[in-house]
């Protein structure tokens, strides 16, 4: 029996089917990952240039597949951040490294923490990357990202909080908060009239749009994956029913549509 076992192990070693059980470059790869996440938090194009290989295939959590040139284009085209803009910091948890010679797989849980003056939003994604060592330098040739679903109770609590913020901002004419918590493609349907996000912001700024919540009445919140529908009532300028649609984005929930009707 011992002779058979020894022969089997030798055969596996000769055919190369025994996988690596250790990762000699784990410390270097972990350091490289953490440096990249710190740079990505600053939206630094240089760290992206260093981290991604020229033949990169990157499948984003939203289902979009991109290459290195497209990643760099997105980074460079992002508008300059203002001091009042939400700040997102990326960190890694549960880092696992499996190395196979000059190839390594790094899997971890990405934590995206977005802070505003009002809230802190945390999104988690399961990421894994394939690194290849070329000319003494590790770079990523393949990357996959999958968003971790939120618990439904947490979603409802967050949706109710954002619902209050949206209408409180309209009542107080707080354009900064409305800009922060609405999607650029946001639309507001008032009966048969449809206004864009910019038209809403201009109307709120000019004092032409004034809506207020009804006392302590809680809205009805329905969760559909990454979409939430909030239904409730307003008291001003007249008694009005509304439906607010929210979308889950990496930086937090944002309003994408509002419908009001008497």
Secondary structure, DSSP 8 states (H G I E B T S, - for coil): -HHHHHHHHHHHHHHT-S--S--TTHHHHHHHHHHHHHHHHTT-HHHHHHHEEEEEEEE-TTS-EE-HHHHHHHHHHS----TTS-EEEEEEEEEEEEEETTEEEEEEEEEEEEE-SS-EEEEEEEEEEEEEEETTEEEEEEEEEEE----HHHHHHHHHHHHHHHHHHHHTT-HHHHHHHEEEEEEEEETTEEEEHHHHHHHHHTT----EE-TT---EEEEETTEEEEEEEEEESS-EEEEEEEEEETTEEEEEEEEEE-
